[in-house]
Amino acid sequence: MAAEEDSLEEIVAARKERLRALKAAQQLLNTPDEDPAQLESNTNDDQEKSNETPDGDETTNMKFRNYVPHDKKLQEGKLDPPKPSKFEDPVAAVPPPSEKKEDPFVNIAPKKPNWELRRDVQKKLDKLERRTQKAMCKLMEQEKQRQLDEDSINGAGD
């Protein structure tokens, strides 16, 4: 039984040492401006002071980010709100190119509004054009024939 208690005490001591090392590493990450050797000695002193009060009671150092405590003693642990860095939009920072590249589709002349109608009716127009040509030829032949008949009548009557 005594051996188990000794091993438990060793486990507890090792855990406390690991926790101290983690806390020191966390503080080292939070304050990189100080000298690492000086920081380590400060953290060991701070741990001894903060963990035990003159009465022998252990207290925790609390940090308040979003909560404003009513107690005056606790208000010392209130942290200032973080200030976000200024946002610079990389797209807005780049000015547009000075050369204007025209869209090739802008300068294309639009089709006439009746192009669909012409396309659909084109076959019928071609047929009508051929009939018109035939009819004009036929009328010209008839006119020529009439003039020949008149000339023959006028010529015979002389």
Accessible surface in RSA format (square Angstrom, percent):
REM  Atomic radii and reference values for relative SASA: ProtOr
REM  Chains: A
REM  Algorithm: Lee & Richards
REM  Probe-radius: 1.40
REM  Slices: 20
REM RES _ NUM      All-atoms   Total-Side   Main-Chain    Non-polar    All polar
REM                ABS   REL    ABS   REL    ABS   REL    ABS   REL    ABS   REL
RES MET A   1   178.61  92.5 137.53  91.0  41.08  97.8 117.77 100.1  60.84  80.6
RES ALA A   2    71.45  65.7  65.57 101.2   5.88  13.4  67.90  95.6   3.55   9.4
RES ALA A   3    76.18  70.0  64.02  98.8  12.16  27.7  69.09  97.3   7.09  18.8
RES GLU A   4   113.60  65.2 111.91  84.7   1.68   4.0  39.42  76.3  74.17  60.6
RES GLU A   5    96.02  55.1  94.89  71.8   1.13   2.7  29.10  56.3  66.92  54.6
RES ASP A   6    79.27  55.5  77.75  77.4   1.53   3.6  21.24  50.0  58.03  57.9
RES SER A   7    49.04  41.4  47.02  62.8   2.02   4.6  36.23  77.2  12.81  17.9
RES LEU A   8   107.52  59.9 107.43  76.9   0.09   0.2 107.50  75.5   0.02   0.1
RES GLU A   9   114.61  65.8 107.74  81.5   6.87  16.4  44.21  85.5  70.40  57.5
RES GLU A  10   119.51  68.6 111.48  84.3   8.03  19.1  44.68  86.4  74.83  61.1
RES ILE A  11   105.21  59.9 101.68  75.8   3.53   8.5 104.57  75.3   0.64   1.7
RES VAL A  12    76.14  50.1  75.62  68.5   0.52   1.3  76.04  66.1   0.10   0.3
RES ALA A  13    59.61  54.8  50.93  78.6   8.68  19.7  54.58  76.9   5.03  13.3
RES ALA A  14    47.68  43.8  38.77  59.8   8.91  20.3  46.66  65.7   1.02   2.7
RES ARG A  15   135.54  56.9 135.54  69.1   0.00   0.0  32.07  43.8 103.46  62.7
RES LYS A  16   113.56  55.4 112.00  68.7   1.56   3.7  58.54  52.7  55.02  58.6
RES GLU A  17   101.77  58.4 101.67  76.9   0.11   0.3  44.83  86.7  56.94  46.5
RES ARG A  18   140.31  58.9 136.58  69.6   3.73   8.9  67.96  92.9  72.35  43.8
RES LEU A  19    88.47  49.3  84.65  60.6   3.82   9.6  85.00  59.7   3.48   9.4
RES ARG A  20   114.74  48.2 112.00  57.1   2.74   6.5  32.33  44.2  82.41  49.9
RES ALA A  21    59.61  54.8  46.38  71.6  13.23  30.1  54.70  77.0   4.91  13.0
RES LEU A  22   119.12  66.3 114.45  81.9   4.67  11.7 115.15  80.9   3.96  10.7
RES LYS A  23    96.89  47.3  91.42  56.1   5.46  13.0  60.74  54.7  36.15  38.5
RES ALA A  24    27.16  25.0  24.46  37.7   2.70   6.1  24.89  35.1   2.27   6.0
RES ALA A  25    47.46  43.6  43.09  66.5   4.37   9.9  46.36  65.3   1.10   2.9
RES GLN A  26    99.86  55.8  98.69  72.1   1.17   2.8  36.09  76.8  63.77  48.4
RES GLN A  27    56.35  31.5  55.86  40.8   0.49   1.2  23.34  49.7  33.01  25.0
RES LEU A  28    77.28  43.0  74.76  53.5   2.52   6.3  74.76  52.5   2.52   6.8
RES LEU A  29   135.33  75.4 114.67  82.0  20.66  51.9 116.82  82.0  18.51  49.8
RES ASN A  30    89.94  62.0  62.00  59.9  27.94  67.3  23.26  56.0  66.69  64.5
RES THR A  31    56.64  40.3  53.34  54.1   3.30   7.9  56.34  75.7   0.30   0.5
RES PRO A  32   101.46  73.9  75.38  68.7  26.07  94.8  79.33  65.5  22.12 137.5
RES ASP A  33   143.70 100.7 106.29 105.8  37.41  88.5  37.60  88.5 106.10 105.8
RES GLU A  34    76.31  43.8  63.35  47.9  12.96  30.9  31.87  61.7  44.44  36.3
RES ASP A  35    82.12  57.5  72.20  71.9   9.92  23.5  26.95  63.4  55.16  55.0
RES PRO A  36    85.13  62.0  80.93  73.8   4.20  15.3  81.34  67.2   3.79  23.5
RES ALA A  37    74.06  68.1  58.31  90.0  15.75  35.8  66.34  93.4   7.72  20.5
RES GLN A  38   101.55  56.8  95.31  69.7   6.24  14.8  27.39  58.3  74.16  56.2
RES LEU A  39    13.78   7.7  13.78   9.9   0.00   0.0  13.78   9.7   0.00   0.0
RES GLU A  40   109.06  62.6 106.09  80.3   2.97   7.1  25.73  49.8  83.33  68.0
RES SER A  41    55.95  47.3  50.25  67.1   5.70  13.1  44.70  95.2  11.26  15.8
RES ASN A  42    56.47  38.9  55.02  53.2   1.45   3.5  12.89  31.0  43.59  42.1
RES THR A  43     2.94   2.1   2.75   2.8   0.19   0.4   2.73   3.7   0.21   0.3
RES ASN A  44    71.28  49.2  69.91  67.6   1.37   3.3  17.23  41.5  54.05  52.2
RES ASP A  45    69.29  48.5  68.09  67.8   1.20   2.8  11.75  27.7  57.54  57.4
RES ASP A  46    76.29  53.4  74.31  74.0   1.98   4.7  21.74  51.2  54.55  54.4
RES GLN A  47    14.47   8.1  13.46   9.8   1.00   2.4   9.28  19.7   5.19   3.9
RES GLU A  48   125.96  72.3 111.83  84.6  14.13  33.7  48.50  93.8  77.46  63.2
RES LYS A  49   155.69  76.0 137.33  84.3  18.36  43.7  91.85  82.7  63.84  68.0
RES SER A  50    38.03  32.1  27.74  37.0  10.29  23.7  31.99  68.1   6.04   8.5
RES ASN A  51    59.71  41.2  59.65  57.6   0.06   0.1  10.26  24.7  49.45  47.8
RES GLU A  52   109.98  63.1 100.17  75.8   9.81  23.4  16.52  31.9  93.47  76.3
RES THR A  53    44.28  31.5  35.34  35.8   8.94  21.3  36.53  49.1   7.76  11.7
RES PRO A  54   145.32 105.9 101.10  92.2  44.22 160.8 114.67  94.7  30.65 190.5
RES ASP A  55   125.57  88.0  89.93  89.5  35.64  84.3  22.74  53.5 102.84 102.6
RES GLY A  56    52.17  64.3   0.00   N/A  52.17  64.3  28.28  77.6  23.89  53.5
RES ASP A  57    90.49  63.4  85.97  85.6   4.52  10.7  23.97  56.4  66.52  66.3
RES GLU A  58   140.72  80.8 110.91  83.9  29.81  71.0  29.82  57.7 110.90  90.5
RES THR A  59    67.76  48.2  58.60  59.4   9.16  21.8  50.85  68.3  16.91  25.6
RES THR A  60   115.97  82.5  92.37  93.6  23.60  56.3  81.01 108.8  34.96  52.9
RES ASN A  61   120.61  83.2  87.92  85.0  32.70  78.7  24.09  58.0  96.53  93.3
RES MET A  62    86.68  44.9  75.73  50.1  10.95  26.1  48.95  41.6  37.73  50.0
RES LYS A  63   126.21  61.6  99.40  61.0  26.81  63.8  52.83  47.6  73.38  78.2
RES PHE A  64    26.36  13.2  24.22  15.0   2.14   5.6  26.36  16.0   0.00   0.0
RES ARG A  65   173.39  72.8 152.16  77.6  21.23  50.5  48.69  66.5 124.70  75.6
RES ASN A  66   153.52 105.9 114.72 110.9  38.80  93.4  39.02  93.9 114.50 110.7
RES TYR A  67   122.01  57.0 118.35  67.3   3.66   9.5  94.08  70.7  27.93  34.4
RES VAL A  68    87.08  57.3  78.16  70.8   8.92  21.5  78.16  67.9   8.92  24.2
RES PRO A  69     2.23   1.6   1.61   1.5   0.63   2.3   1.74   1.4   0.50   3.1
RES HIS A  70   166.79  91.2 143.14  99.5  23.65  60.5  97.71 100.7  69.08  80.4
RES ASP A  71    71.76  50.3  62.16  61.9   9.59  22.7  26.26  61.8  45.50  45.4
RES LYS A  72   163.48  79.8 156.27  95.9   7.21  17.2 104.39  94.0  59.09  62.9
RES LYS A  73   165.68  80.8 154.42  94.7  11.26  26.8  99.11  89.2  66.56  70.9
RES LEU A  74    70.40  39.2  68.37  48.9   2.02   5.1  70.29  49.4   0.10   0.3
RES GLN A  75    74.05  41.4  62.65  45.8  11.39  27.1  15.04  32.0  59.00  44.8
RES GLU A  76   153.33  88.0 118.28  89.5  35.05  83.5  51.71 100.0 101.63  83.0
RES GLY A  77    18.90  23.3   0.00   N/A  18.90  23.3  16.63  45.6   2.27   5.1
RES LYS A  78    84.81  41.4  65.99  40.5  18.82  44.8  30.40  27.4  54.41  58.0
RES LEU A  79    64.95  36.2  62.49  44.7   2.46   6.2  64.01  45.0   0.94   2.5
RES ASP A  80   118.57  83.1 100.16  99.7  18.41  43.5  20.79  48.9  97.78  97.5
RES PRO A  81    92.49  67.4  88.10  80.3   4.39  16.0  89.39  73.8   3.10  19.3
RES PRO A  82   125.07  91.2 102.33  93.3  22.73  82.6 112.82  93.1  12.25  76.1
RES LYS A  83   181.34  88.5 152.40  93.5  28.94  68.9 110.60  99.6  70.74  75.3
RES PRO A  84   127.51  92.9  97.97  89.3  29.54 107.4 109.58  90.5  17.94 111.5
RES SER A  85   105.78  89.4  77.85 103.9  27.93  64.3  54.61 116.3  51.17  71.7
RES LYS A  86   179.72  87.7 148.56  91.2  31.16  74.2 101.48  91.3  78.24  83.3
RES PHE A  87   165.83  83.0 140.38  87.0  25.45  66.2 144.67  87.7  21.17  60.6
RES GLU A  88   132.22  75.9 113.53  85.9  18.70  44.5  39.74  76.9  92.48  75.5
RES ASP A  89    63.69  44.6  55.53  55.3   8.16  19.3  14.32  33.7  49.36  49.2
RES PRO A  90    93.07  67.8  83.77  76.4   9.30  33.8  90.74  74.9   2.33  14.5
RES VAL A  91   122.72  80.7 110.82 100.3  11.89  28.7 115.69 100.5   7.02  19.1
RES ALA A  92    80.78  74.3  46.46  71.7  34.32  78.1  57.52  81.0  23.26  61.6
RES ALA A  93    77.92  71.6  44.47  68.6  33.45  76.1  56.77  79.9  21.15  56.0
RES VAL A  94   105.86  69.7  93.93  85.0  11.93  28.8  95.69  83.1  10.17  27.6
RES PRO A  95   102.73  74.9  90.88  82.8  11.84  43.1  95.92  79.2   6.81  42.3
RES PRO A  96   116.76  85.1  98.48  89.8  18.29  66.5 105.05  86.7  11.71  72.8
RES PRO A  97   115.61  84.3  92.94  84.7  22.67  82.4 104.22  86.0  11.39  70.8
RES SER A  98   111.78  94.5  75.02 100.1  36.76  84.7  58.16 123.8  53.62  75.1
RES GLU A  99   134.98  77.5 123.66  93.6  11.32  27.0  50.06  96.8  84.92  69.3
RES LYS A 100   192.83  94.1 161.91  99.3  30.93  73.6 109.07  98.2  83.77  89.2
RES LYS A 101   190.64  93.0 155.87  95.6  34.77  82.8 103.89  93.5  86.75  92.4
RES GLU A 102   131.02  75.2 103.78  78.5  27.25  64.9  46.53  90.0  84.49  69.0
RES ASP A 103    72.21  50.6  63.51  63.2   8.70  20.6  26.49  62.3  45.72  45.6
RES PRO A 104    96.05  70.0  80.42  73.3  15.64  56.8  90.07  74.4   5.98  37.2
RES PHE A 105   152.16  76.1 136.33  84.4  15.83  41.2 136.54  82.8  15.62  44.7
RES VAL A 106   109.87  72.3  84.20  76.2  25.67  61.8  90.30  78.5  19.57  53.1
RES ASN A 107   108.38  74.7  78.28  75.6  30.10  72.5  33.31  80.2  75.07  72.6
RES ILE A 108   111.69  63.6  94.23  70.2  17.46  42.1  99.86  71.9  11.82  32.1
RES ALA A 109    81.52  75.0  61.59  95.0  19.94  45.4  66.22  93.2  15.31  40.5
RES PRO A 110   122.29  89.1  97.43  88.8  24.85  90.3 107.56  88.8  14.73  91.6
RES LYS A 111   138.85  67.7 112.99  69.3  25.86  61.6  80.64  72.6  58.21  62.0
RES LYS A 112   143.80  70.2 137.98  84.7   5.82  13.9  89.54  80.6  54.26  57.8
RES PRO A 113   136.47  99.5 101.32  92.4  35.15 127.8 112.50  92.9  23.97 149.0
RES ASN A 114    60.54  41.7  56.32  54.4   4.21  10.1  23.07  55.5  37.46  36.2
RES TRP A 115    97.08  39.0  92.55  44.8   4.53  10.6  75.59  40.3  21.49  34.9
RES GLU A 116    92.88  53.3  92.88  70.3   0.00   0.0  16.77  32.4  76.11  62.1
RES LEU A 117   113.49  63.2 109.51  78.3   3.97  10.0 112.02  78.7   1.47   4.0
RES ARG A 118   139.17  58.4 137.28  70.0   1.89   4.5  42.87  58.6  96.30  58.4
RES ARG A 119   146.52  61.5 125.44  63.9  21.08  50.2  70.29  96.1  76.24  46.2
RES ASP A 120    94.38  66.1  66.75  66.4  27.63  65.3  28.66  67.4  65.72  65.5
RES VAL A 121    49.42  32.5  49.19  44.5   0.24   0.6  49.42  42.9   0.00   0.0
RES GLN A 122    85.98  48.1  85.98  62.8   0.00   0.0  36.54  77.8  49.44  37.5
RES LYS A 123   168.58  82.2 165.63 101.6   2.95   7.0 110.70  99.6  57.88  61.7
RES LYS A 124   140.70  68.6 139.30  85.5   1.39   3.3  83.42  75.1  57.28  61.0
RES LEU A 125    85.91  47.8  82.36  58.9   3.55   8.9  82.59  58.0   3.31   8.9
RES ASP A 126    63.68  44.6  61.35  61.1   2.33   5.5  15.50  36.5  48.18  48.1
RES LYS A 127   128.58  62.7 126.81  77.8   1.77   4.2  70.76  63.7  57.83  61.6
RES LEU A 128   100.24  55.8 100.08  71.6   0.16   0.4 100.16  70.3   0.08   0.2
RES GLU A 129    98.80  56.7  96.75  73.2   2.05   4.9  40.12  77.6  58.68  47.9
RES ARG A 130   146.39  61.5 144.12  73.5   2.27   5.4  65.33  89.3  81.07  49.1
RES ARG A 131   170.70  71.7 166.80  85.0   3.90   9.3  50.85  69.5 119.85  72.6
RES THR A 132    68.23  48.5  63.18  64.0   5.05  12.0  46.62  62.6  21.61  32.7
RES GLN A 133    92.13  51.5  92.01  67.2   0.12   0.3  33.60  71.5  58.53  44.4
RES LYS A 134   152.79  74.5 145.62  89.3   7.17  17.1  91.55  82.4  61.24  65.2
RES ALA A 135    51.22  47.1  45.15  69.7   6.08  13.8  50.55  71.2   0.67   1.8
RES MET A 136   101.06  52.3  99.91  66.1   1.15   2.7  89.08  75.7  11.98  15.9
RES CYS A 137    70.44  53.3  68.24  76.1   2.19   5.2  18.96  48.0  51.47  55.5
RES LYS A 138   131.37  64.1 128.58  78.9   2.79   6.7  73.25  65.9  58.12  61.9
RES LEU A 139   114.37  63.7 111.07  79.5   3.30   8.3 111.32  78.2   3.05   8.2
RES MET A 140   132.90  68.8 125.66  83.2   7.24  17.2 109.82  93.4  23.08  30.6
RES GLU A 141   118.95  68.3 113.87  86.1   5.08  12.1  41.62  80.5  77.33  63.1
RES GLN A 142    94.97  53.1  88.69  64.8   6.28  15.0  37.40  79.6  57.57  43.7
RES GLU A 143    74.10  42.5  73.70  55.8   0.40   1.0  35.73  69.1  38.38  31.3
RES LYS A 144   140.58  68.6 137.96  84.6   2.63   6.3  83.36  75.0  57.22  61.0
RES GLN A 145   102.07  57.1 101.32  74.0   0.76   1.8  36.27  77.2  65.81  49.9
RES ARG A 146   135.09  56.7 131.91  67.2   3.19   7.6  48.37  66.1  86.72  52.6
RES GLN A 147    99.41  55.6  98.50  72.0   0.91   2.2  24.80  52.8  74.61  56.6
RES LEU A 148   105.68  58.9 101.75  72.8   3.93   9.9 101.94  71.6   3.74  10.1
RES ASP A 149    68.41  47.9  68.22  67.9   0.20   0.5  18.05  42.5  50.36  50.2
RES GLU A 150    91.63  52.6  90.27  68.3   1.36   3.2  29.76  57.6  61.87  50.5
RES ASP A 151    91.87  64.4  84.13  83.7   7.74  18.3  26.57  62.5  65.30  65.1
RES SER A 152    68.00  57.5  53.03  70.8  14.98  34.5  52.87 112.6  15.14  21.2
RES ILE A 153   122.78  69.9 115.05  85.7   7.73  18.6 118.98  85.7   3.80  10.3
RES ASN A 154    99.87  68.9  91.83  88.7   8.04  19.4  28.75  69.2  71.12  68.7
RES GLY A 155    48.74  60.1   0.00   N/A  48.74  60.1  30.20  82.9  18.54  41.5
RES ALA A 156    91.74  84.3  51.50  79.5  40.24  91.5  63.22  89.0  28.52  75.5
RES GLY A 157    68.34  84.3   0.00   N/A  68.34  84.3  36.59 100.4  31.75  71.1
RES ASP A 158   156.49 109.6  94.83  94.4  61.67 145.8  43.77 103.0 112.73 112.4
END  Absolute sums over single chains surface
CHAIN  1 A    16010.7      13998.4       2012.3       9277.3       6733.5
END  Absolute sums over all chains
TOTAL         16010.7      13998.4       2012.3       9277.3       6733.5
